[in-house]
Amino acid sequence: RQLPLHGNVGEPLVIRYQVMRQRRWVPAFGLFIDEIFSGAGSRVFDTTRSRAWILHVGPGETVHGEAVYTPLHRGRVELTGFSVRTSFPFGMIRRSRRLSQLQHVLVYPRVYDLQHRVISALVPRGPEGLRTARRRGGGDDYFGIRQIRTGDSVRDIAWKLSAHRNDLVAIDRARPSPPRVRIVLDLSTPTEQLQVGSDESFSPRELEERAITLAASLVKAVTAAQLEVDLSVLGFSAPQLGFRGHAFHVHRLMTLLAGLDLDAPRRTGQVHVPTMEPAGLVVISPDRIRPLSHRPDAWYLTGRQLADLIVAPSPKAAADVQQDKPEVAA
């Protein structure tokens, strides 16, 4: 079995199988390969029409087959084994073999396209917008003076200072830094203590999953807008990964969200968010907002608002948002 690096809720996940025929004279025909799911794994994937099929494997040949699964819930999925069977020819002879191969795949939360107004509202303006970082780079602002190096442009030479020192020196430019957005996912309230009315169509656990989905969608949207993002999770001992905007950073944040175990004990207390941090701030809660007293400029969103913030979805996607009942893989 050959697994991809990760999967995404609601998107096809392709599992490949490498099959080698060791016999020297007899080929194999009509092989069906099925995953053997047990426990939480059987609830994570939509297994409808997802087996792999290989028509022919010649003597000594190696071929590949693919099975397509659709993850329904986020989390870590343990795969224990799979079965290979054939009934060639015409179902007259049936043979099967169970193979054990312990692996796991991480399923990221579902990601929706958010409305443009959401990102526009979160982008810092004025002194918190585009600024100069205290690092070397290829910007226009002055950073310092250094010895000239091969490849420097004539425009980078500090002519007056070079004449005074009788040596060629160049101007070092500062690196421009894009606006930043900090996302705070507030999961400090245990599931059973969330405020959900008896007339509402979703459970407290579903609200938590919607909040996680909203955080994942914001991470994708912010980085797609070429902004830097950091994620803080209240209630769990999640690491602080810092402000970044590249693809690997998004992968780490998605891994963090996918690995959240909502059945684990929660930690109380607020995350430390600097008062004068030059970054936009959005706080996401499952049921209701809990304002931060030291950051009056923060934006507050809840899991209930997910359907109102995404781009007008297709009828099926809208039904997923309204009726989805998320579970977490063990």
Rosetta blueprint (number, residue, H / E / L):
1 R L
2 Q E
3 L L
4 P L
5 L L
6 H L
7 G E
8 N E
9 V L
10 G L
11 E L
12 P L
13 L E
14 V E
15 I E
16 R E
17 Y E
18 Q E
19 V E
20 M E
21 R L
22 Q L
23 R L
24 R L
25 W L
26 V L
27 P L
28 A E
29 F E
30 G E
31 L E
32 F E
33 I E
34 D E
35 E E
36 I E
37 F L
38 S L
39 G L
40 A L
41 G H
42 S H
43 R H
44 V H
45 F E
46 D E
47 T L
48 T L
49 R L
50 S L
51 R L
52 A E
53 W E
54 I E
55 L E
56 H E
57 V E
58 G L
59 P L
60 G L
61 E L
62 T E
63 V E
64 H E
65 G E
66 E E
67 A E
68 V E
69 Y E
70 T E
71 P E
72 L L
73 H L
74 R L
75 G E
76 R E
77 V E
78 E E
79 L E
80 T E
81 G E
82 F E
83 S E
84 V E
85 R E
86 T E
87 S L
88 F L
89 P L
90 F L
91 G L
92 M L
93 I L
94 R L
95 R E
96 S E
97 R E
98 R E
99 L E
100 S E
101 Q E
102 L E
103 Q E
104 H E
105 V E
106 L E
107 V E
108 Y E
109 P L
110 R L
111 V L
112 Y L
113 D L
114 L E
115 Q L
116 H H
117 R H
118 V H
119 I H
120 S H
121 A H
122 L H
123 V L
124 P L
125 R L
126 G H
127 P H
128 E H
129 G L
130 L L
131 R E
132 T E
133 A E
134 R E
135 R E
136 R E
137 G L
138 G L
139 G L
140 D L
141 D L
142 Y E
143 F E
144 G E
145 I E
146 R E
147 Q E
148 I L
149 R L
150 T L
151 G L
152 D L
153 S L
154 V H
155 R H
156 D H
157 I E
158 A L
159 W H
160 K H
161 L H
162 S H
163 A H
164 H H
165 R H
166 N L
167 D L
168 L L
169 V E
170 A E
171 I E
172 D E
173 R E
174 A E
175 R E
176 P E
177 S E
178 P L
179 P L
180 R E
181 V E
182 R E
183 I E
184 V E
185 L E
186 D E
187 L L
188 S L
189 T L
190 P L
191 T H
192 E H
193 Q H
194 L L
195 Q L
196 V L
197 G L
198 S L
199 D L
200 E L
201 S L
202 F L
203 S L
204 P H
205 R H
206 E H
207 L H
208 E H
209 E H
210 R H
211 A H
212 I H
213 T H
214 L H
215 A H
216 A H
217 S H
218 L H
219 V H
220 K H
221 A H
222 V H
223 T H
224 A H
225 A L
226 Q L
227 L L
228 E E
229 V E
230 D E
231 L E
232 S E
233 V E
234 L E
235 G L
236 F L
237 S L
238 A L
239 P L
240 Q L
241 L L
242 G L
243 F L
244 R E
245 G L
246 H L
247 A H
248 F H
249 H H
250 V H
251 H H
252 R H
253 L H
254 M H
255 T H
256 L H
257 L H
258 A H
259 G L
260 L L
261 D L
262 L L
263 D L
264 A L
265 P L
266 R L
267 R L
268 T L
269 G L
270 Q L
271 V L
272 H L
273 V L
274 P L
275 T L
276 M L
277 E L
278 P L
279 A L
280 G E
281 L E
282 V E
283 V E
284 I E
285 S E
286 P L
287 D L
288 R L
289 I L
290 R L
291 P L
292 L L
293 S L
294 H L
295 R L
296 P L
297 D L
298 A L
299 W E
300 Y E
301 L E
302 T E
303 G H
304 R H
305 Q H
306 L H
307 A H
308 D H
309 L H
310 I E
311 V L
312 A L
313 P L
314 S L
315 P H
316 K H
317 A H
318 A H
319 A H
320 D H
321 V H
322 Q H
323 Q H
324 D L
325 K L
326 P L
327 E L
328 V L
329 A E
330 A L
